[in-house]
Amino acid sequence: MTFKYKNVYINETSTITGPYEKKGPLYKYFDRSYDDFYFGEKTWEQAEVKGILDSVNLLLSKSKITYNDIDVHIGSDLLNQIVATNYASSKLQIPLIGIYSACSSSTLSLILASNMIEANQIKNCIVTSSSHNNSAEKQFRNPVEYGGPKKEYTTFTTTGCASALLSNKKSKIKVESSTLGTVTDMGITDVFNMGAVMAPSAAKVIYDHLKETKRNINYYDLILTGDLGLVGKNILKEYMKKEYNLDLVNYDDSACIIFDIENQPVYKGGSGIACLPLVAYSYILEKMRSGKLKRVLLVATGALMNPTMCNQHLSIPSISHAVSLEVENDLH
């Protein structure tokens, strides 16, 4: 299902990251980065809550508005029952829609916000997306202190929070359209092979978006997926060609951009809910505002697993959602 928008804009963004992102190639585009995983807190989970609060407070400061100006906060994270978002929201005191669509939550939050703004139900909405390497590893696999070996094709969860302010107030970046994804399940049970799990759902939502908008794949200056990593990125290109007879051009993956895969110990790249928005809300929007990119399709990718189902050796479903951003030409 595809939605078209006439009156939805991204007015401002903020990005908070951890130490590995700070040492990566995009460090100068992030608003603030911490030197360790604790962010001055006692636990990794509390660090993630702090990252969300930092991101929202910075967003409001950059936007020169207050909490009272925000109608809705849509938030997502990877912890059970999205507790990081919930704890942060208890401090923010903004009406909350907490969502979970795994690592595709960042674009799903943009879709929900855009639909409400377009329908004139709300005027201002904050979306937040956060993940933390150590808290995610502890929950989905093993505590990092165990030092358990990992497969060479695994990815490395990003640490940080990315926030955006959406409204009906015109700005340089317009949310032009979006496409909801559908769940795919290719029978993969390997919790380390997330790129292979998510690539088919990314392919499907890209194909559906192009079909429903009647666009050629070359319409976009960049198609950016969320966190497939090097392995999943190659699988997606092969799958698009074989399944849909489409050559994926003008394409990259956030997981392959946020880290220096050759020189940082991050396996095959980044992952996590924050991976795509950290790249998109900083580096990509800067390229759009400077005129280097005019049309970008964001495709956040999510593996819909939890520890209980993985311990039952069930296959891992996936879903991806797409959001089209365009530069508003009459604004300079």
C-alpha positions as CSV (number, residue, x, y, z in Angstrom):
1,M,0.0,0.0,0.0
2,T,1.4,3.4,-1.1
3,F,0.5,6.8,0.3
4,K,1.1,10.2,-1.4
5,Y,1.7,13.4,0.5
6,K,1.2,17.0,-0.4
7,N,1.9,18.7,2.9
8,V,4.5,16.8,5.0
9,Y,8.0,18.0,5.6
10,I,11.1,17.1,7.7
11,N,11.9,20.4,9.5
12,E,14.8,19.3,11.7
13,T,16.8,16.3,12.8
14,S,19.3,15.3,15.5
15,T,21.7,12.4,15.9
16,I,23.4,11.0,19.0
17,T,25.9,8.1,18.6
18,G,28.3,5.9,20.5
19,P,32.0,5.4,20.3
20,Y,32.2,3.2,17.2
21,E,30.1,5.6,15.1
22,K,32.3,8.4,16.4
23,K,35.3,6.6,14.9
24,G,33.5,5.9,11.7
25,P,33.6,7.8,8.4
26,L,30.4,9.9,9.1
27,Y,31.5,11.2,12.5
28,K,31.6,14.9,11.4
29,Y,27.9,14.7,10.4
30,F,26.6,13.6,13.8
31,D,25.4,16.2,16.3
32,R,27.0,14.5,19.4
33,S,28.9,11.3,20.1
34,Y,29.9,9.6,23.3
35,D,33.3,8.0,24.0
36,D,31.9,4.8,25.6
37,F,28.8,2.7,25.7
38,Y,27.6,4.0,29.1
39,F,26.8,7.6,28.2
40,G,27.6,8.4,31.8
41,E,24.9,6.0,33.1
42,K,25.2,2.8,35.1
43,T,23.9,0.3,32.5
44,W,23.6,0.0,28.8
45,E,19.9,0.2,28.9
46,Q,19.9,3.4,30.9
47,A,22.5,4.7,28.3
48,E,19.9,4.1,25.6
49,V,17.3,6.0,27.5
50,K,19.7,8.9,27.9
51,G,20.5,8.8,24.2
52,I,16.8,9.2,23.3
53,L,16.4,12.1,25.8
54,D,19.6,13.8,24.5
55,S,18.3,13.4,20.9
56,V,14.9,14.9,21.6
57,N,16.2,17.8,23.7
58,L,18.7,18.6,21.0
59,L,16.0,18.4,18.3
60,L,13.8,20.8,20.2
61,S,16.7,23.2,20.8
62,K,17.6,23.2,17.1
63,S,14.0,23.7,16.1
64,K,13.5,26.5,18.7
65,I,10.3,24.9,20.0
66,T,9.2,23.4,23.3
67,Y,7.6,20.1,24.4
68,N,4.2,21.9,24.4
69,D,4.5,22.4,20.6
70,I,4.6,18.7,19.9
71,D,1.4,16.8,19.3
72,V,2.7,13.3,19.2
73,H,6.0,11.4,19.8
74,I,6.4,8.2,17.8
75,G,9.3,6.1,19.2
76,S,10.9,2.7,18.6
77,D,13.8,0.7,20.0
78,L,14.9,-3.0,20.1
79,L,14.5,-3.8,23.8
80,N,11.7,-6.0,25.0
81,Q,8.4,-4.0,25.2
82,I,10.3,-1.0,23.8
83,V,11.3,0.0,27.3
84,A,14.0,2.5,26.4
85,T,11.4,4.5,24.5
86,N,8.9,4.2,27.3
87,Y,11.3,5.3,30.0
88,A,12.4,8.2,28.0
89,S,8.8,9.2,27.3
90,S,8.0,9.2,31.0
91,K,10.5,12.1,31.2
92,L,9.3,13.9,28.0
93,Q,5.6,13.9,28.8
94,I,4.5,14.1,25.2
95,P,1.7,11.8,24.0
96,L,3.4,8.6,22.8
97,I,2.8,6.1,20.1
98,G,5.3,3.3,20.8
99,I,5.9,1.0,17.8
100,Y,7.8,-2.2,17.0
101,S,8.7,-3.3,13.5
102,A,12.2,-4.4,14.4
103,C,14.8,-2.3,12.4
104,S,12.2,-1.2,9.9
105,S,10.6,0.9,12.6
106,S,12.4,4.1,11.6
107,T,10.5,4.4,8.3
108,L,7.3,3.0,9.8
109,S,7.4,5.9,12.3
110,L,7.8,8.4,9.4
111,I,4.8,6.8,7.6
112,L,2.6,7.0,10.7
113,A,3.6,10.6,11.3
114,S,3.1,11.6,7.7
115,N,-0.3,10.1,7.5
116,M,-1.6,11.9,10.5
117,I,-0.1,15.2,9.4
118,E,-1.5,14.8,5.9
119,A,-4.9,14.1,7.3
120,N,-4.7,17.3,9.4
121,Q,-5.0,15.3,12.6
122,I,-1.8,16.7,14.0
123,K,0.7,19.5,13.1
124,N,4.0,18.6,14.8
125,C,5.4,15.1,15.4
126,I,8.7,13.9,16.7
127,V,9.9,10.5,15.7
128,T,12.8,8.7,17.5
129,S,14.7,5.5,16.6
130,S,17.3,4.1,19.0
131,S,19.5,1.0,19.4
132,H,22.4,0.1,21.5
133,N,25.1,-2.5,20.6
134,N,25.5,-4.1,24.0
135,S,21.9,-4.1,25.2
136,A,20.8,-5.6,21.9
137,E,23.5,-8.3,21.9
138,K,22.6,-9.2,25.5
139,Q,18.9,-9.5,24.6
140,F,19.0,-11.3,21.2
141,R,22.2,-13.4,21.5
142,N,24.5,-13.6,24.6
143,P,25.9,-11.0,27.0
144,V,29.0,-9.5,25.4
145,E,31.1,-10.6,28.4
146,Y,30.7,-14.2,27.3
147,G,33.0,-13.5,24.4
148,G,31.2,-16.0,22.2
149,P,32.5,-16.3,18.7
150,K,30.3,-14.9,15.9
151,K,29.9,-15.8,12.2
152,E,32.0,-13.7,9.8
153,Y,28.9,-12.6,8.0
154,T,27.2,-11.1,11.1
155,T,26.7,-7.4,11.6
156,F,27.4,-4.9,14.4
157,T,24.5,-3.1,16.1
158,T,24.7,0.6,15.9
159,T,24.6,2.6,19.2
160,G,22.7,5.9,19.1
161,C,19.4,7.7,18.6
162,A,18.1,9.6,15.6
163,S,15.2,12.0,15.9
164,A,13.3,14.1,13.4
165,L,10.6,16.8,13.5
166,L,7.8,16.4,11.0
167,S,5.1,19.0,10.4
168,N,3.0,20.7,7.7
169,K,5.4,23.7,7.8
170,K,7.3,23.9,4.5
171,S,11.0,23.0,4.5
172,K,13.7,21.9,2.1
173,I,12.9,18.2,2.6
174,K,9.5,17.0,1.7
175,V,8.1,13.5,2.5
176,E,6.7,12.8,-0.9
177,S,5.2,9.3,-0.6
178,S,5.6,6.0,1.3
179,T,4.9,2.3,0.9
180,L,4.1,-0.2,3.6
181,G,5.9,-3.5,3.4
182,T,4.6,-7.1,3.7
183,V,6.2,-9.8,5.8
184,T,8.4,-12.3,3.9
185,D,9.8,-15.6,5.3
186,M,12.5,-17.4,3.3
187,G,13.0,-20.1,5.9
188,I,16.3,-18.8,7.3
189,T,17.0,-19.7,10.9
190,D,20.5,-18.3,11.4
191,V,20.3,-15.3,13.8
192,F,23.6,-14.1,12.5
193,N,22.6,-13.9,8.9
194,M,20.3,-10.9,9.1
195,G,21.2,-9.6,5.6
196,A,19.9,-12.7,4.0
197,V,16.8,-12.7,6.1
198,M,15.9,-9.1,5.3
199,A,16.9,-8.7,1.6
200,P,13.7,-10.3,0.2
201,S,11.4,-8.0,2.1
202,A,13.5,-5.0,1.0
203,A,13.2,-6.2,-2.6
204,K,9.5,-6.6,-2.4
205,V,8.8,-3.1,-1.0
206,I,11.1,-1.5,-3.5
207,Y,9.3,-3.3,-6.3
208,D,5.8,-2.5,-4.9
209,H,6.7,1.1,-4.5
210,L,7.9,1.5,-8.1
211,K,4.9,-0.4,-9.4
212,E,2.3,1.5,-7.4
213,T,3.9,4.9,-8.2
214,K,4.6,3.9,-11.8
215,R,8.2,4.9,-11.6
216,N,11.4,3.6,-13.2
217,I,14.1,2.5,-10.8
218,N,16.3,5.4,-12.1
219,Y,13.8,7.9,-10.7
220,Y,15.7,8.0,-7.5
221,D,19.2,9.5,-7.1
222,L,19.6,7.1,-4.2
223,I,17.9,4.0,-2.9
224,L,19.1,3.5,0.7
225,T,18.4,0.3,2.6
226,G,18.7,0.1,6.3
227,D,21.0,-2.6,7.7
228,L,21.6,-5.4,5.3
229,G,25.4,-5.2,5.6
230,L,27.8,-6.3,2.8
231,V,26.3,-9.8,2.5
232,G,22.7,-8.7,2.4
233,K,23.5,-5.8,0.1
234,N,24.8,-8.2,-2.5
235,I,22.0,-10.6,-2.0
236,L,19.5,-7.8,-2.5
237,K,21.0,-6.8,-5.9
238,E,21.0,-10.4,-7.0
239,Y,17.5,-11.0,-5.8
240,M,16.1,-7.9,-7.4
241,K,17.5,-9.0,-10.8
242,K,16.4,-12.6,-10.5
243,E,12.9,-12.1,-9.0
244,Y,11.9,-8.8,-10.6
245,N,14.3,-8.3,-13.5
246,L,15.5,-5.0,-12.1
247,D,19.0,-3.8,-11.9
248,L,19.4,-2.0,-8.6
249,V,21.2,1.2,-9.6
250,N,22.0,4.3,-7.5
251,Y,21.9,2.1,-4.5
252,D,23.7,1.8,-1.1
253,D,23.1,0.3,2.3
254,S,23.4,2.3,5.6
255,A,25.2,-0.5,7.3
256,C,28.0,-0.2,4.7
257,I,28.3,3.6,5.2
258,I,28.1,4.2,8.9
259,F,31.3,2.2,9.7
260,D,34.7,1.7,8.0
261,I,34.2,-2.0,7.5
262,E,37.8,-2.6,6.4
263,N,39.4,-1.0,9.5
264,Q,36.8,-1.2,12.3
265,P,35.9,-4.5,14.1
266,V,32.3,-4.5,12.9
267,Y,32.1,-7.7,10.8
268,K,30.0,-7.0,7.7
269,G,28.7,-3.6,8.7
270,G,26.1,-2.0,10.9
271,S,22.6,-3.0,12.0
272,G,19.9,-1.9,14.4
273,I,17.0,0.5,14.4
274,A,19.2,3.5,14.6
275,C,21.4,2.5,11.6
276,L,19.4,4.0,8.7
277,P,18.1,7.2,10.4
278,L,21.6,8.0,11.8
279,V,22.9,8.0,8.2
280,A,19.8,9.5,6.6
281,Y,19.1,12.3,9.1
282,S,22.7,13.5,9.0
283,Y,24.8,12.6,5.9
284,I,22.0,12.0,3.4
285,L,19.9,15.0,4.3
286,E,23.0,17.2,4.1
287,K,23.6,16.0,0.6
288,M,19.9,16.7,-0.3
289,R,20.1,20.2,1.2
290,S,23.3,20.9,-0.7
291,G,21.7,19.8,-4.0
292,K,23.8,16.7,-4.5
293,L,20.7,14.5,-4.1
294,K,17.2,15.4,-5.0
295,R,15.2,12.2,-4.7
296,V,15.9,9.5,-2.1
297,L,14.0,6.3,-1.2
298,L,14.6,5.2,2.4
299,V,14.0,1.5,2.9
300,A,14.4,0.4,6.5
301,T,14.8,-3.4,6.9
302,G,13.6,-5.4,9.9
303,A,14.0,-9.0,11.1
304,L,11.0,-10.0,13.1
305,M,12.5,-12.3,15.6
306,N,12.7,-12.7,19.4
307,P,14.8,-15.0,21.6
308,T,11.9,-17.4,22.4
309,M,11.1,-18.1,18.7
310,C,14.8,-18.4,17.8
311,N,15.3,-20.9,20.6
312,Q,12.5,-23.0,19.0
313,H,14.6,-23.0,15.8
314,L,11.8,-21.3,13.8
315,S,12.6,-19.3,10.7
316,I,12.9,-15.6,10.9
317,P,10.3,-13.4,9.1
318,S,11.2,-9.9,7.8
319,I,9.5,-6.7,6.8
320,S,10.7,-3.5,5.2
321,H,9.0,-0.1,4.7
322,A,9.8,2.6,2.2
323,V,9.7,6.4,2.4
324,S,10.3,8.8,-0.5
325,L,12.0,12.1,0.3
326,E,12.3,14.9,-2.3
327,V,13.9,18.3,-2.3
328,E,11.3,21.1,-2.3
329,N,12.3,23.1,-5.4
330,D,10.6,26.4,-4.5
331,L,12.6,26.7,-1.3
332,H,16.2,27.9,-1.3
